């Protein structure tokens, strides 16, 4: 997949969600937002949907660097991570900042995106 790393895991949904949070914290990220897609689809559309959460994660030091380099880069922040159930399996996905930032033609930002991506890839690899 071009824009993210995605895999299935043998963990339960709740354990995977907890593990993602722990691994993000090890890399200096905080979860700023949690979108419970399952609950929102039920509430807004009355649709039963499998468990699916989108986490908006931020590493404050790196976000500060990014915004200092490119003031409007907040349009592409925070970094998204997904945890979901599909067909009885649990999936975890992490965005690739290098792809998200590729639309911004700024070499300094591209280097920073690669740094962020290496941290998120370690999170992904440890799940």
JOLIN-V482723 format. One record per helix or strand of 2 or more residues. SS is the DSSP state (hx for helix, st for strand). FROM is the first residue (numbers start at 1). LEN is the number of residues. Records with the same first field share a line. If there is no record, write none. Layout:
BEGIN
SS=FROM-LEN + FROM-LEN
END
This chain:
BEGIN
st=4-6 + 30-7 + 52-7 + 79-8 + 89-7
hx=13-14 + 37-9 + 60-10 + 71-6 + 97-7 + 107-19
END
